[in-house]
Structures are given as C-alpha cells and as structure tokens.
Amino acid sequence: MMNKKTVSLCMIVKDEDWILDRCLDSVTGIVDEIIIGDTGSTDNSKEIAAKYKAQVFDIPWEDDFSRARNMTLKKAAGDWILLLDADEIFDKRDTEAFLQLLDNEKYDGYHFTLLNYFDEENTKEYSVHYAFRLLRNTGEYYYQGRIHEQINKKGSPLDGSRFTLADVTLFHYGYTEKAIERKQKHARNMPLLKKQLEDNPADPYFLFNIANEYMAQGDINKALEVYLKSYEKKAVSQAYFPHIFYRIVLCYMTLKDYGNALSFVTEGLAYYPECTDFEYLRGCIYQKSHRHLLAIASFKRCLTMGEAPNRLKFTGGCGTYKACISLGDIYEEEEVYSNAVNCYVNALEYREAPGCTLSLGRALSHLYADGHQLFDQLILKLPYGDHDEKQLHAINILIETKLGQTAESILEQSNLIQKWKEDYLFLSGKLSFYLHDYKKAISAFSALYEDKLSLSVLSCYKDEAPSYYFLSLILNDLLYSDKLTSFIDTLTAGRKNTCLLTAGLLLPDAFPEESTSVFDYPFFFMLFEILLKSGQKDTADRLLPAIPKLFILDSYTKLGEIYARQGYPVEAAASILQSVKEYNYIDKDSAWWLSSCL
C-alpha cells in the first residue's frame, strides 16, 4: 500500500490578519504542517497562525523575497511543499485533484490557476494568471530573485519537463482596494524590481514585472514603453510571453490607439491561435472602432472556440458569456432588438456572468412598450432565480426604463419586503427618487444604511445606492443637513471630495468650496447622469463648472457621451467640441457620438 504523502505549507507573512484566518482555514485537512516566516508583523497575524498550530519564526526583512522563502523551505519536513501567499484562498472543491498530484512521480512541481479579484464582494469579475505553488521537497530546489521570485535548481539547469499546470484554483484577493491600501504593495514593489533590474538590465521577465507595476499605478504610457522593451526580446517559449501581448493590447486600447491594438492582437493570434481572449479583444477593438460586422464575426468566433486553454486564459467568459453580451450590445446599438434579447438571455444562462439584466430589459422595452407586458416577459426570460428574485430584477428594469408607475404598483402589491428587505428598500428608494418623492427616498435609504444592510439579489447595483441617497438629501435643500453631512463623512476620500464638490455647487451657502484634487470621477459622472435621467437637467447643468476641476483629459467627451445617451444631442455635440477646443482631444467613440448628434 502506498504511503500517504505529507504536505508542508510554507508562507512568509507580514501584517495579514485581515485575511490570514481565511487562508489557513482553506487548507485545513490537506496540509500536515504549517511553517510561517514572519517578516515583522505588528498586528494579530502571529496569534491567528498559532490558532492553526503553525510553526512561526521571525525573519529579518532584507528586501529579498527569495531569501525569506528559502528560509521557510529549509524548515519543511513534508514530502511536498505548498507555497501560498496570505491573500490566497484554496478552492476546497479542488481537494481531490490536489491530493492526486501528490502521488504523481512524473512532476516535481505544479503551477495553479489564480483568479484575481478586484472587489471582495464581486467574484464574477476577475483576471487569471498562473503561479508556482506546489513543490516536491527534494532539497534540490530554491528560489531566486528579490521579487516575483522564480524556482531554480542547485547545481544544474532547471528541467522544465518536471513542472506543469495543475487543475487547481486559488482565489487571490491581493488586488482588492483593501489589500493594496493596507500593504502599499506598489510603493514596496517598485524599488525591489528596480534593484533586480540593475543586476539584469535586459531580462525580459523583470521588464515585464516592472511594466505590470506601472500599469497597476495607472501610468499606462510608461507601462506600454516597458512592455514593448520586454516584447522586443521575443521570449516566445516563456509562459509569460502571451501575457505581454495581452497587456500591450490593453494599454493601446486604454490609450484608444485602436490601430496598434489591432496590430498586436493579430500578431498574438498568429503565435497563439487557441487564445480566445485575444479573439475577444479583437472583437472589442472592432466594436470600439464601430466596425460592427467585423466585431460580430469575432465574437461569434469566440463562441465557436469556447474558453481558452488554461495557459492562455487571462479572464473568464471570453468564449461564453462575455462574447454573448458584446454581441447583444452591438445588436442593441443597431436596433436589432430581438437578436439582442437572444444574446443577453444566452449570456444569463451562465451563472458566473455579471449582471446584464438591465441590458436585456432595455432591449425588451423596445419590443414591449406596455409596462405590465414588459414585466411578464422579463419574468419569462430571466433564466435563473426564484420568482421573487426575478421580480426584483424586473422592477429595477421598469424603473430604469421610466415605467415608474407600473414599478410602483407591482412593488407595493408584492411581499418582497418579507424575504428581501434590503433589496426592497433599495428599489423603494430608487423608485421614489425617480418619482421625485425625495422624502420617501431618504426614508428608504436611511433604513438601508442605518441597519447596515447590504444588497443580496441586486448586489451588482450596490454602487448606485450612495448616489441616489446623496442626491435625495441634496435635492431636499437643507431639510436633512445633519444626515447629509454624516453620510458624506462615511464615504471614501475620493467619493467624499466628489460629494463636497457637488454639494458646493448645488448648496453653496452650506458647503463652501474646498481645494482638493482627489475625486472619484466615475462617481461624479454617475451623479450627473442620474440627474439627467430623472429629468433634473437644470440641476445637472449646475454641475458643469466642476468639469475643469476634474483635471482629466476626456472629461468633456465623457460628458458628451452622457448627454447623447440621455437624449440631448445639442448638448452632446457642444461638449465634445468643447473637448477639442480646450484640450485638442477627441477619440473614436466621441467622434462617432458627434457624427450621430450633428
């Protein structure tokens, strides 16, 4: 009988009490010992580790991740070593697949799939990468590199055939706002990467990692410059090389240079024809360039190809629901609403798909003008959830499609408050806002916030709630000034400053202007569009003096697109032309909007 293989979990940790408990709990039952090298925690990390009977020892930090990791490897007694970061959670559904790896004599190590979440509450949107996480403990292997360390072998070249990708998933929360804020990762990583590059100035992998840091910091131009240097080395055999193509294309798309984006994604497909994600990006480039026939062909190819193999997968859904949603968006823009409905319904068949129920509702509203007919069709076509959940989504769509009276009638006759109080309060507040009953809206949102309730069924709309609550308080003048001030104080810095800027323009006597440059731009434009949607154009226009204070190049083109979407073509054209006058800036999207408005 084969002896059971043992597993040592080796980690290096510093101030990870916000997530360490979840990490260690996720590997309970699959590891035989836990070894943690602590590089200077001042929080409760050590106490949490002790709860799991971990061996914890201190490692003086010397700006070298490999040194710290190698010190933990030396203490491992298991046949295998599981290598996790504290912000990674093992997917317990893969336990059996993990245990089978331990008896395979063909390999000495495995890469796992990491799903990188950017919002702890939204697990439907993520990127994908692969990281080395399981090592046979032969004593021959060690880590090398100050940061983004790589496995190496003592005394001989590393035999790549001894390592492979396993069908095991980790959930990675290190890119969430909370993690980045706590750990200040970007400030820490860049100096280490630059030190590493000094030793190997032409190493394409180090260049790739530095470019990733620039991209994470939002410096797209610098990121692109360094990605291109890494690309020039043509390290085609390396696992990270397809990632370089992907990142270069994303940079060009962000900069709205669709010509170069198309050139690189086409070259990427020549190297990696199985990469559905590249084909999906090509479709997005065509869509952004308003070349709809080519975009439709690309997205249909994605559906034929299916999801990319793991080694060429950068995000989920390119061969399934994302392609369906993109097709639906094009058909909706082309006013082929029946096709759009079919595409959105197909997308919603995938439970992991992000919400496109609103898109489905918009398309259906062009086919069914009567509110009750539209509601019945939504209940019929929404593919998942019980009747109550479908009702919640359908009522939200009725509100969005300006069928508020029908929505009010259905909401009042429902029993939704019994089971889904938080979602009911959100819909009641949102509906009251669009019916201009701000007192009732404030009552609903106050209950939502004071009881610290979070949306369940309608969680994808959680960012809307603070917008409607804030605007309801503002539009009641100063009747709720204490509530308004208290609510603003609960917001993040960027959102708080945005609210103060808005309040200063709408209620200047109560909120004098403050000097700041930190704003939440998407939140500002959300407030502006909600006011237009609710028929408060005069109020929305009073926010226009804020536009120059945002200090973003595409502020007037964004404004123009919002005006166009909400049916104000004259104002849309004027805003886009203002962008040309003020900043000499116009992109293909705004040029298309301009041509459609003139």
Protein Blocks (a to p, Z undefined) as FASTA:
>chain_A
ZZddddddddddehjllmmmmmmmmmgojacbdcdddehiablmlmmmmmnopacddddd
ehiaklmmmmmmmmpcbfbdcdddfkbccdfklmmmmmmmmmmmkbgbdcddddddfbfk
lmkbccdddddfbdcdehlaccedjbhpacddehiacdfklgccdddddddfklgmklmm
mnommmmmmmmmmmmmmmmmmlmklmmmmmmmmmmnopaklmmmmmmmmmmnopmkbmkl
mmmmmmmmmmmmmnopaklmmmmmmmmmmmmmmlmklmmmmmmmmmmnopaklmmmmmmm
mmmnopadfklccbghklmmmmmmmmmmmmmmnopaklmmmmmmmmmmpmklccfklmmm
mmmmmmmmblklmmmmmmmmmmgdcfklmmmmmmmmmmmnopaklmmmmmmmpcklmmmm
mlmmmmmmmmmmmnopaklmmmmmmmmmmnopacfklmmmmmmmmmmmmmmmmmnojmlm
mmmmmmmmmpcfklmmmmmmmmmmmmmmlmccdddfbdcfklmmmmmmmmmmnopamlmm
mmmmmmmmnopaklmmmmmmmmmmnopaklmmmmmmmmmmmnopacfklmmmmmmmZZ
